[in-house]
Amino acid sequence: MPTFGASARRFLCGSRRDKEAAALAALVLLAAQQPTIAATRSSAQLPWRSAQATSSPQPGAAPPSPQPNAAAPAPPPPAAAPPPQNDDTTKEEKTTVPATVVGGEQLESVLGIEALSSTGDDMGRIVDIIVDRTGQVRAAIIDFGGFLGVGSRKIAVDWRSLHFDPKKAGAVVVNLTKDQLRVAPVYKAAEPVVMIGGPGVKP
């Protein structure tokens, strides 16, 4: 209920003209206070309207953006680190090469070994082995003839003309005769090699 000043009370208690003037003054006062009342009511209703608009969005409207203080999903746990490798073990694996073990009775060195004919004649000794560019053994160099290294001749004999006889340990059998070696061309390094013998040659 609005309160009036002393002048307003005088108008209310006076004549009819004074009463009309007082009523007019009261209306003016009410009109002056109405915006303040309306603003107070609007401010009181704003939170309710804001909450209503948030809780019931219009159809077709975009979804509300997440609040800044909303809890974000937890990141996935980090992947487990690979176990450290032992450097010594890694080096050993890189430097390890396959190996084959063969009994000593199954192998024999041919350099310096005695060469015999199929009839058992002394043909000299093997002093060198010749291989081609692919690593294939092609010939054996036999130091043939002479006496105590004097007058001997180096002969290139086809590797396929040699074989090992289990009964003649420490020697290699040459599928040639002494006469065939005697007339064979001499082997010289850095010159074309003439190999005698082969699978089709008979002693």
Disulfide bonds with the S-S distance in Angstrom:
none
